[in-house]
C-alpha cells in the first residue's frame, strides 16, 4: 500500500519547487554578501 507518510519512501520533489528554492537561496546569498560588502566598505 502506498502511503504519503512512509519513512522508507524517498521524497519526490517537484522540479519547479526545486528551481524556486534554488532561486530563493541564490537571492538570499547574494543579498547577504552584498550587505556584508557594503558594510565592510563603509566602515
mmCIF entry with sequence, helices, sheets and N, C-alpha, C, O atoms, coordinates in Angstrom:
data_MODEL
# 
_entry.id   MODEL 
# 
_entity.id                         1 
_entity.type                       polymer 
_entity.pdbx_number_of_molecules   1 
# 
_entity_poly.entity_id                      1 
_entity_poly.type                           'polypeptide(L)' 
_entity_poly.nstd_linkage                   no 
_entity_poly.nstd_monomer                   no 
_entity_poly.pdbx_seq_one_letter_code       
;(UNK)(UNK)(UNK)(UNK)(UNK)(UNK)(UNK)(UNK)(UNK)(UNK)(UNK)(UNK)(UNK)(UNK)(UNK)(UNK)
(UNK)(UNK)(UNK)(UNK)(UNK)(UNK)(UNK)(UNK)(UNK)(UNK)(UNK)(UNK)(UNK)(UNK)(UNK)(UNK)
(UNK)(UNK)(UNK)(UNK)(UNK)(UNK)(UNK)(UNK)(UNK)(UNK)(UNK)
;
_entity_poly.pdbx_seq_one_letter_code_can   XXXXXXXXXXXXXXXXXXXXXXXXXXXXXXXXXXXXXXXXXXX 
_entity_poly.pdbx_strand_id                 A 
# 
loop_
_entity_poly_seq.entity_id 
_entity_poly_seq.num 
_entity_poly_seq.mon_id 
_entity_poly_seq.hetero 
1 1  UNK n 
1 2  UNK n 
1 3  UNK n 
1 4  UNK n 
1 5  UNK n 
1 6  UNK n 
1 7  UNK n 
1 8  UNK n 
1 9  UNK n 
1 10 UNK n 
1 11 UNK n 
1 12 UNK n 
1 13 UNK n 
1 14 UNK n 
1 15 UNK n 
1 16 UNK n 
1 17 UNK n 
1 18 UNK n 
1 19 UNK n 
1 20 UNK n 
1 21 UNK n 
1 22 UNK n 
1 23 UNK n 
1 24 UNK n 
1 25 UNK n 
1 26 UNK n 
1 27 UNK n 
1 28 UNK n 
1 29 UNK n 
1 30 UNK n 
1 31 UNK n 
1 32 UNK n 
1 33 UNK n 
1 34 UNK n 
1 35 UNK n 
1 36 UNK n 
1 37 UNK n 
1 38 UNK n 
1 39 UNK n 
1 40 UNK n 
1 41 UNK n 
1 42 UNK n 
1 43 UNK n 
# 
_struct_asym.id          A 
_struct_asym.entity_id   1 
# 
_struct_conf.conf_type_id            HELX_P 
_struct_conf.id                      HELX_P1 
_struct_conf.pdbx_PDB_helix_id       AA1 
_struct_conf.beg_label_comp_id       UNK 
_struct_conf.beg_label_asym_id       A 
_struct_conf.beg_label_seq_id        15 
_struct_conf.pdbx_beg_PDB_ins_code   ? 
_struct_conf.end_label_comp_id       UNK 
_struct_conf.end_label_asym_id       A 
_struct_conf.end_label_seq_id        42 
_struct_conf.pdbx_end_PDB_ins_code   ? 
_struct_conf.beg_auth_comp_id        UNK 
_struct_conf.beg_auth_asym_id        A 
_struct_conf.beg_auth_seq_id         15 
_struct_conf.end_auth_comp_id        UNK 
_struct_conf.end_auth_asym_id        A 
_struct_conf.end_auth_seq_id         42 
_struct_conf.pdbx_PDB_helix_class    1 
_struct_conf.details                 ? 
_struct_conf.pdbx_PDB_helix_length   28 
# 
_struct_conf_type.id          HELX_P 
_struct_conf_type.criteria    ? 
_struct_conf_type.reference   ? 
# 
loop_
_atom_site.group_PDB 
_atom_site.id 
_atom_site.type_symbol 
_atom_site.label_atom_id 
_atom_site.label_alt_id 
_atom_site.label_comp_id 
_atom_site.label_asym_id 
_atom_site.label_entity_id 
_atom_site.label_seq_id 
_atom_site.pdbx_PDB_ins_code 
_atom_site.Cartn_x 
_atom_site.Cartn_y 
_atom_site.Cartn_z 
_atom_site.occupancy 
_atom_site.B_iso_or_equiv 
_atom_site.pdbx_formal_charge 
_atom_site.auth_seq_id 
_atom_site.auth_comp_id 
_atom_site.auth_asym_id 
_atom_site.auth_atom_id 
_atom_site.pdbx_PDB_model_num 
ATOM 1   N N  . UNK A 1 1  ? 0.846  -1.200 0.000   1.00 0.00 ? 1  UNK A N  1 
ATOM 2   C CA . UNK A 1 1  ? 0.000  0.000  0.000   1.00 0.00 ? 1  UNK A CA 1 
ATOM 3   C C  . UNK A 1 1  ? 0.878  1.244  0.000   1.00 0.00 ? 1  UNK A C  1 
ATOM 4   O O  . UNK A 1 1  ? 1.859  1.327  0.738   1.00 0.00 ? 1  UNK A O  1 
ATOM 5   N N  . UNK A 1 2  ? 0.515  2.204  -0.832  1.00 0.00 ? 2  UNK A N  1 
ATOM 6   C CA . UNK A 1 2  ? 1.258  3.455  -0.854  1.00 0.00 ? 2  UNK A CA 1 
ATOM 7   C C  . UNK A 1 2  ? 0.725  4.402  0.200   1.00 0.00 ? 2  UNK A C  1 
ATOM 8   O O  . UNK A 1 2  ? -0.482 4.606  0.329   1.00 0.00 ? 2  UNK A O  1 
ATOM 9   N N  . UNK A 1 3  ? 1.644  4.969  0.945   1.00 0.00 ? 3  UNK A N  1 
ATOM 10  C CA . UNK A 1 3  ? 1.240  5.917  1.979   1.00 0.00 ? 3  UNK A CA 1 
ATOM 11  C C  . UNK A 1 3  ? 2.119  7.164  1.902   1.00 0.00 ? 3  UNK A C  1 
ATOM 12  O O  . UNK A 1 3  ? 3.326  7.077  1.675   1.00 0.00 ? 3  UNK A O  1 
ATOM 13  N N  . UNK A 1 4  ? 1.502  8.309  2.091   1.00 0.00 ? 4  UNK A N  1 
ATOM 14  C CA . UNK A 1 4  ? 2.237  9.566  1.985   1.00 0.00 ? 4  UNK A CA 1 
ATOM 15  C C  . UNK A 1 4  ? 3.299  9.690  3.070   1.00 0.00 ? 4  UNK A C  1 
ATOM 16  O O  . UNK A 1 4  ? 4.328  10.331 2.855   1.00 0.00 ? 4  UNK A O  1 
ATOM 17  N N  . UNK A 1 5  ? 3.069  9.090  4.223   1.00 0.00 ? 5  UNK A N  1 
ATOM 18  C CA . UNK A 1 5  ? 3.964  9.272  5.371   1.00 0.00 ? 5  UNK A CA 1 
ATOM 19  C C  . UNK A 1 5  ? 4.919  8.096  5.558   1.00 0.00 ? 5  UNK A C  1 
ATOM 20  O O  . UNK A 1 5  ? 5.443  7.894  6.654   1.00 0.00 ? 5  UNK A O  1 
ATOM 21  N N  . UNK A 1 6  ? 5.149  7.316  4.496   1.00 0.00 ? 6  UNK A N  1 
ATOM 22  C CA . UNK A 1 6  ? 6.048  6.170  4.598   1.00 0.00 ? 6  UNK A CA 1 
ATOM 23  C C  . UNK A 1 6  ? 7.488  6.666  4.694   1.00 0.00 ? 6  UNK A C  1 
ATOM 24  O O  . UNK A 1 6  ? 7.995  7.245  3.733   1.00 0.00 ? 6  UNK A O  1 
ATOM 25  N N  . UNK A 1 7  ? 8.164  6.454  5.833   1.00 0.00 ? 7  UNK A N  1 
ATOM 26  C CA . UNK A 1 7  ? 9.522  6.969  6.003   1.00 0.00 ? 7  UNK A CA 1 
ATOM 27  C C  . UNK A 1 7  ? 10.551 6.299  5.099   1.00 0.00 ? 7  UNK A C  1 
ATOM 28  O O  . UNK A 1 7  ? 11.625 6.857  4.875   1.00 0.00 ? 7  UNK A O  1 
ATOM 29  N N  . UNK A 1 8  ? 10.242 5.113  4.575   1.00 0.00 ? 8  UNK A N  1 
ATOM 30  C CA . UNK A 1 8  ? 11.190 4.424  3.699   1.00 0.00 ? 8  UNK A CA 1 
ATOM 31  C C  . UNK A 1 8  ? 11.068 4.913  2.264   1.00 0.00 ? 8  UNK A C  1 
ATOM 32  O O  . UNK A 1 8  ? 11.937 4.630  1.439   1.00 0.00 ? 8  UNK A O  1 
ATOM 33  N N  . UNK A 1 9  ? 10.019 5.631  1.959   1.00 0.00 ? 9  UNK A N  1 
ATOM 34  C CA . UNK A 1 9  ? 9.794  6.122  0.596   1.00 0.00 ? 9  UNK A CA 1 
ATOM 35  C C  . UNK A 1 9  ? 10.559 7.442  0.419   1.00 0.00 ? 9  UNK A C  1 
ATOM 36  O O  . UNK A 1 9  ? 10.348 8.382  1.186   1.00 0.00 ? 9  UNK A O  1 
ATOM 37  N N  . UNK A 1 10 ? 11.447 7.522  -0.588  1.00 0.00 ? 10 UNK A N  1 
ATOM 38  C CA . UNK A 1 10 ? 12.159 8.785  -0.817  1.00 0.00 ? 10 UNK A CA 1 
ATOM 39  C C  . UNK A 1 10 ? 11.184 9.884  -1.210  1.00 0.00 ? 10 UNK A C  1 
ATOM 40  O O  . UNK A 1 10 ? 10.234 9.643  -1.955  1.00 0.00 ? 10 UNK A O  1 
ATOM 41  N N  . UNK A 1 11 ? 11.418 11.082 -0.711  1.00 0.00 ? 11 UNK A N  1 
ATOM 42  C CA . UNK A 1 11 ? 10.516 12.180 -1.020  1.00 0.00 ? 11 UNK A CA 1 
ATOM 43  C C  . UNK A 1 11 ? 10.649 12.569 -2.477  1.00 0.00 ? 11 UNK A C  1 
ATOM 44  O O  . UNK A 1 11 ? 11.754 12.682 -3.008  1.00 0.00 ? 11 UNK A O  1 
ATOM 45  N N  . UNK A 1 12 ? 9.508  12.773 -3.115  1.00 0.00 ? 12 UNK A N  1 
ATOM 46  C CA . UNK A 1 12 ? 9.514  13.210 -4.508  1.00 0.00 ? 12 UNK A CA 1 
ATOM 47  C C  . UNK A 1 12 ? 9.413  14.730 -4.519  1.00 0.00 ? 12 UNK A C  1 
ATOM 48  O O  . UNK A 1 12 ? 8.473  15.305 -3.971  1.00 0.00 ? 12 UNK A O  1 
ATOM 49  N N  . UNK A 1 13 ? 10.389 15.369 -5.146  1.00 0.00 ? 13 UNK A N  1 
ATOM 50  C CA . UNK A 1 13 ? 10.418 16.828 -5.181  1.00 0.00 ? 13 UNK A CA 1 
ATOM 51  C C  . UNK A 1 13 ? 10.057 17.296 -6.586  1.00 0.00 ? 13 UNK A C  1 
ATOM 52  O O  . UNK A 1 13 ? 10.618 16.826 -7.576  1.00 0.00 ? 13 UNK A O  1 
ATOM 53  N N  . UNK A 1 14 ? 9.124  18.218 -6.654  1.00 0.00 ? 14 UNK A N  1 
ATOM 54  C CA . UNK A 1 14 ? 8.729  18.789 -7.936  1.00 0.00 ? 14 UNK A CA 1 
ATOM 55  C C  . UNK A 1 14 ? 9.867  19.674 -8.428  1.00 0.00 ? 14 UNK A C  1 
ATOM 56  O O  . UNK A 1 14 ? 10.385 20.500 -7.676  1.00 0.00 ? 14 UNK A O  1 
ATOM 57  N N  . UNK A 1 15 ? 10.257 19.503 -9.688  1.00 0.00 ? 15 UNK A N  1 
ATOM 58  C CA . UNK A 1 15 ? 11.387 20.274 -10.216 1.00 0.00 ? 15 UNK A CA 1 
ATOM 59  C C  . UNK A 1 15 ? 11.112 21.769 -10.165 1.00 0.00 ? 15 UNK A C  1 
ATOM 60  O O  . UNK A 1 15 ? 12.038 22.564 -10.004 1.00 0.00 ? 15 UNK A O  1 
ATOM 61  N N  . UNK A 1 16 ? 9.846  22.159 -10.301 1.00 0.00 ? 16 UNK A N  1 
ATOM 62  C CA . UNK A 1 16 ? 9.515  23.589 -10.220 1.00 0.00 ? 16 UNK A CA 1 
ATOM 63  C C  . UNK A 1 16 ? 9.749  24.110 -8.804  1.00 0.00 ? 16 UNK A C  1 
ATOM 64  O O  . UNK A 1 16 ? 10.220 25.233 -8.624  1.00 0.00 ? 16 UNK A O  1 
ATOM 65  N N  . UNK A 1 17 ? 9.420  23.293 -7.796  1.00 0.00 ? 17 UNK A N  1 
ATOM 66  C CA . UNK A 1 17 ? 9.678  23.684 -6.409  1.00 0.00 ? 17 UNK A CA 1 
ATOM 67  C C  . UNK A 1 17 ? 11.180 23.790 -6.166  1.00 0.00 ? 17 UNK A C  1 
ATOM 68  O O  . UNK A 1 17 ? 11.642 24.703 -5.483  1.00 0.00 ? 17 UNK A O  1 
ATOM 69  N N  . UNK A 1 18 ? 11.945 22.843 -6.733  1.00 0.00 ? 18 UNK A N  1 
ATOM 70  C CA . UNK A 1 18 ? 13.393 22.850 -6.553  1.00 0.00 ? 18 UNK A CA 1 
ATOM 71  C C  . UNK A 1 18 ? 13.999 24.113 -7.152  1.00 0.00 ? 18 UNK A C  1 
ATOM 72  O O  . UNK A 1 18 ? 14.838 24.763 -6.529  1.00 0.00 ? 18 UNK A O  1 
ATOM 73  N N  . UNK A 1 19 ? 13.571 24.459 -8.364  1.00 0.00 ? 19 UNK A N  1 
ATOM 74  C CA . UNK A 1 19 ? 14.089 25.653 -9.023  1.00 0.00 ? 19 UNK A CA 1 
ATOM 75  C C  . UNK A 1 19 ? 13.739 26.889 -8.217  1.00 0.00 ? 19 UNK A C  1 
ATOM 76  O O  . UNK A 1 19 ? 14.576 27.776 -8.047  1.00 0.00 ? 19 UNK A O  1 
ATOM 77  N N  . UNK A 1 20 ? 12.510 26.959 -7.718  1.00 0.00 ? 20 UNK A N  1 
ATOM 78  C CA . UNK A 1 20 ? 12.081 28.123 -6.938  1.00 0.00 ? 20 UNK A CA 1 
ATOM 79  C C  . UNK A 1 20 ? 12.927 28.241 -5.670  1.00 0.00 ? 20 UNK A C  1 
ATOM 80  O O  . UNK A 1 20 ? 13.326 29.343 -5.292  1.00 0.00 ? 20 UNK A O  1 
ATOM 81  N N  . UNK A 1 21 ? 13.201 27.110 -5.012  1.00 0.00 ? 21 UNK A N  1 
ATOM 82  C CA . UNK A 1 21 ? 14.016 27.136 -3.797  1.00 0.00 ? 21 UNK A CA 1 
ATOM 83  C C  . UNK A 1 21 ? 15.448 27.538 -4.122  1.00 0.00 ? 21 UNK A C  1 
ATOM 84  O O  . UNK A 1 21 ? 16.068 28.276 -3.356  1.00 0.00 ? 21 UNK A O  1 
ATOM 85  N N  . UNK A 1 22 ? 15.986 27.063 -5.247  1.00 0.00 ? 22 UNK A N  1 
ATOM 86  C CA . UNK A 1 22 ? 17.351 27.429 -5.632  1.00 0.00 ? 22 UNK A CA 1 
ATOM 87  C C  . UNK A 1 22 ? 17.445 28.926 -5.897  1.00 0.00 ? 22 UNK A C  1 
ATOM 88  O O  . UNK A 1 22 ? 18.414 29.570 -5.494  1.00 0.00 ? 22 UNK A O  1 
ATOM 89  N N  . UNK A 1 23 ? 16.436 29.485 -6.579  1.00 0.00 ? 23 UNK A N  1 
ATOM 90  C CA . UNK A 1 23 ? 16.437 30.919 -6.857  1.00 0.00 ? 23 UNK A CA 1 
ATOM 91  C C  . UNK A 1 23 ? 16.344 31.699 -5.557  1.00 0.00 ? 23 UNK A C  1 
ATOM 92  O O  . UNK A 1 23 ? 17.056 32.686 -5.368  1.00 0.00 ? 23 UNK A O  1 
ATOM 93  N N  . UNK A 1 24 ? 15.470 31.260 -4.662  1.00 0.00 ? 24 UNK A N  1 
ATOM 94  C CA . UNK A 1 24 ? 15.292 31.942 -3.380  1.00 0.00 ? 24 UNK A CA 1 
ATOM 95  C C  . UNK A 1 24 ? 16.601 31.920 -2.594  1.00 0.00 ? 24 UNK A C  1 
ATOM 96  O O  . UNK A 1 24 ? 17.003 32.937 -2.028  1.00 0.00 ? 24 UNK A O  1 
ATOM 97  N N  . UNK A 1 25 ? 17.267 30.760 -2.558  1.00 0.00 ? 25 UNK A N  1 
ATOM 98  C CA . UNK A 1 25 ? 18.533 30.632 -1.850  1.00 0.00 ? 25 UNK A CA 1 
ATOM 99  C C  . UNK A 1 25 ? 19.594 31.526 -2.496  1.00 0.00 ? 25 UNK A C  1 
ATOM 100 O O  . UNK A 1 25 ? 20.382 32.166 -1.799  1.00 0.00 ? 25 UNK A O  1 
ATOM 101 N N  . UNK A 1 26 ? 19.609 31.567 -3.816  1.00 0.00 ? 26 UNK A N  1 
ATOM 102 C CA . UNK A 1 26 ? 20.575 32.408 -4.525  1.00 0.00 ? 26 UNK A CA 1 
ATOM 103 C C  . UNK A 1 26 ? 20.385 33.871 -4.180  1.00 0.00 ? 26 UNK A C  1 
ATOM 104 O O  . UNK A 1 26 ? 21.361 34.594 -3.978  1.00 0.00 ? 26 UNK A O  1 
ATOM 105 N N  . UNK A 1 27 ? 19.138 34.315 -4.109  1.00 0.00 ? 27 UNK A N  1 
ATOM 106 C CA . UNK A 1 27 ? 18.854 35.705 -3.748  1.00 0.00 ? 27 UNK A CA 1 
ATOM 107 C C  . UNK A 1 27 ? 19.314 35.983 -2.328  1.00 0.00 ? 27 UNK A C  1 
ATOM 108 O O  . UNK A 1 27 ? 19.894 37.036 -2.063  1.00 0.00 ? 27 UNK A O  1 
ATOM 109 N N  . UNK A 1 28 ? 19.064 35.056 -1.410  1.00 0.00 ? 28 UNK A N  1 
ATOM 110 C CA . UNK A 1 28 ? 19.468 35.247 -0.015  1.00 0.00 ? 28 UNK A CA 1 
ATOM 111 C C  . UNK A 1 28 ? 20.981 35.377 0.092   1.00 0.00 ? 28 UNK A C  1 
ATOM 112 O O  . UNK A 1 28 ? 21.491 36.264 0.776   1.00 0.00 ? 28 UNK A O  1 
ATOM 113 N N  . UNK A 1 29 ? 21.694 34.481 -0.593  1.00 0.00 ? 29 UNK A N  1 
ATOM 114 C CA . UNK A 1 29 ? 23.163 34.501 -0.537  1.00 0.00 ? 29 UNK A CA 1 
ATOM 115 C C  . UNK A 1 29 ? 23.691 35.796 -1.149  1.00 0.00 ? 29 UNK A C  1 
ATOM 116 O O  . UNK A 1 29 ? 24.594 36.422 -0.595  1.00 0.00 ? 29 UNK A O  1 
ATOM 117 N N  . UNK A 1 30 ? 23.132 36.196 -2.286  1.00 0.00 ? 30 UNK A N  1 
ATOM 118 C CA . UNK A 1 30 ? 23.586 37.415 -2.950  1.00 0.00 ? 30 UNK A CA 1 
ATOM 119 C C  . UNK A 1 30 ? 23.328 38.628 -2.058  1.00 0.00 ? 30 UNK A C  1 
ATOM 120 O O  . UNK A 1 30 ? 24.193 39.492 -1.913  1.00 0.00 ? 30 UNK A O  1 
ATOM 121 N N  . UNK A 1 31 ? 22.139 38.690 -1.464  1.00 0.00 ? 31 UNK A N  1 
ATOM 122 C CA . UNK A 1 31 ? 21.820 39.817 -0.584  1.00 0.00 ? 31 UNK A CA 1 
ATOM 123 C C  . UNK A 1 31 ? 22.750 39.816 0.631   1.00 0.00 ? 31 UNK A C  1 
ATOM 124 O O  . UNK A 1 31 ? 23.202 40.875 1.067   1.00 0.00 ? 31 UNK A O  1 
ATOM 125 N N  . UNK A 1 32 ? 23.032 38.645 1.169   1.00 0.00 ? 32 UNK A N  1 
ATOM 126 C CA . UNK A 1 32 ? 23.898 38.550 2.341   1.00 0.00 ? 32 UNK A CA 1 
ATOM 127 C C  . UNK A 1 32 ? 25.285 39.095 2.012   1.00 0.00 ? 32 UNK A C  1 
ATOM 128 O O  . UNK A 1 32 ? 25.823 39.917 2.753   1.00 0.00 ? 32 UNK A O  1 
ATOM 129 N N  . UNK A 1 33 ? 25.865 38.637 0.897   1.00 0.00 ? 33 UNK A N  1 
ATOM 130 C CA . UNK A 1 33 ? 27.207 39.085 0.534   1.00 0.00 ? 33 UNK A CA 1 
ATOM 131 C C  . UNK A 1 33 ? 27.214 40.558 0.144   1.00 0.00 ? 33 UNK A C  1 
ATOM 132 O O  . UNK A 1 33 ? 28.169 41.276 0.442   1.00 0.00 ? 33 UNK A O  1 
ATOM 133 N N  . UNK A 1 34 ? 26.172 41.004 -0.511  1.00 0.00 ? 34 UNK A N  1 
ATOM 134 C CA . UNK A 1 34 ? 26.092 42.406 -0.908  1.00 0.00 ? 34 UNK A CA 1 
ATOM 135 C C  . UNK A 1 34 ? 26.036 43.296 0.326   1.00 0.00 ? 34 UNK A C  1 
ATOM 136 O O  . UNK A 1 34 ? 26.732 44.309 0.398   1.00 0.00 ? 34 UNK A O  1 
ATOM 137 N N  . UNK A 1 35 ? 25.210 42.922 1.292   1.00 0.00 ? 35 UNK A N  1 
ATOM 138 C CA . UNK A 1 35 ? 25.096 43.700 2.530   1.00 0.00 ? 35 UNK A CA 1 
ATOM 139 C C  . UNK A 1 35 ? 26.432 43.715 3.265   1.00 0.00 ? 35 UNK A C  1 
ATOM 140 O O  . UNK A 1 35 ? 26.860 44.759 3.757   1.00 0.00 ? 35 UNK A O  1 
ATOM 141 N N  . UNK A 1 36 ? 27.095 42.553 3.342   1.00 0.00 ? 36 UNK A N  1 
ATOM 142 C CA . UNK A 1 36 ? 28.363 42.477 4.058   1.00 0.00 ? 36 UNK A CA 1 
ATOM 143 C C  . UNK A 1 36 ? 29.418 43.334 3.387   1.00 0.00 ? 36 UNK A C  1 
ATOM 144 O O  . UNK A 1 36 ? 30.194 44.005 4.069   1.00 0.00 ? 36 UNK A O  1 
ATOM 145 N N  . UNK A 1 37 ? 29.462 43.325 2.062   1.00 0.00 ? 37 UNK A N  1 
ATOM 146 C CA . UNK A 1 37 ? 30.446 44.126 1.342   1.00 0.00 ? 37 UNK A CA 1 
ATOM 147 C C  . UNK A 1 37 ? 30.195 45.610 1.569   1.00 0.00 ? 37 UNK A C  1 
ATOM 148 O O  . UNK A 1 37 ? 31.131 46.377 1.791   1.00 0.00 ? 37 UNK A O  1 
ATOM 149 N N  . UNK A 1 38 ? 28.942 46.007 1.513   1.00 0.00 ? 38 UNK A N  1 
ATOM 150 C CA . UNK A 1 38 ? 28.624 47.419 1.717   1.00 0.00 ? 38 UNK A CA 1 
ATOM 151 C C  . UNK A 1 38 ? 28.984 47.846 3.132   1.00 0.00 ? 38 UNK A C  1 
ATOM 152 O O  . UNK A 1 38 ? 29.493 48.947 3.342   1.00 0.00 ? 38 UNK A O  1 
ATOM 153 N N  . UNK A 1 39 ? 28.723 46.984 4.094   1.00 0.00 ? 39 UNK A N  1 
ATOM 154 C CA . UNK A 1 39 ? 29.012 47.288 5.488   1.00 0.00 ? 39 UNK A CA 1 
ATOM 155 C C  . UNK A 1 39 ? 30.521 47.416 5.697   1.00 0.00 ? 39 UNK A C  1 
ATOM 156 O O  . UNK A 1 39 ? 30.988 48.347 6.352   1.00 0.00 ? 39 UNK A O  1 
ATOM 157 N N  . UNK A 1 40 ? 31.282 46.465 5.131   1.00 0.00 ? 40 UNK A N  1 
ATOM 158 C CA . UNK A 1 40 ? 32.730 46.471 5.350   1.00 0.00 ? 40 UNK A CA 1 
ATOM 159 C C  . UNK A 1 40 ? 33.393 47.623 4.594   1.00 0.00 ? 40 UNK A C  1 
ATOM 160 O O  . UNK A 1 40 ? 34.412 48.144 5.047   1.00 0.00 ? 40 UNK A O  1 
ATOM 161 N N  . UNK A 1 41 ? 32.837 48.027 3.455   1.00 0.00 ? 41 UNK A N  1 
ATOM 162 C CA . UNK A 1 41 ? 33.411 49.126 2.698   1.00 0.00 ? 41 UNK A CA 1 
ATOM 163 C C  . UNK A 1 41 ? 33.132 50.464 3.380   1.00 0.00 ? 41 UNK A C  1 
ATOM 164 O O  . UNK A 1 41 ? 33.977 51.359 3.361   1.00 0.00 ? 41 UNK A O  1 
ATOM 165 N N  . UNK A 1 42 ? 31.968 50.602 3.973   1.00 0.00 ? 42 UNK A N  1 
ATOM 166 C CA . UNK A 1 42 ? 31.578 51.889 4.556   1.00 0.00 ? 42 UNK A CA 1 
ATOM 167 C C  . UNK A 1 42 ? 32.218 52.107 5.913   1.00 0.00 ? 42 UNK A C  1 
ATOM 168 O O  . UNK A 1 42 ? 32.341 53.249 6.355   1.00 0.00 ? 42 UNK A O  1 
ATOM 169 N N  . UNK A 1 43 ? 32.633 51.031 6.591   1.00 0.00 ? 43 UNK A N  1 
ATOM 170 C CA . UNK A 1 43 ? 33.185 51.221 7.942   1.00 0.00 ? 43 UNK A CA 1 
ATOM 171 C C  . UNK A 1 43 ? 34.708 51.248 7.951   1.00 0.00 ? 43 UNK A C  1 
ATOM 172 O O  . UNK A 1 43 ? 35.316 51.400 9.011   1.00 0.00 ? 43 UNK A O  1 
# 
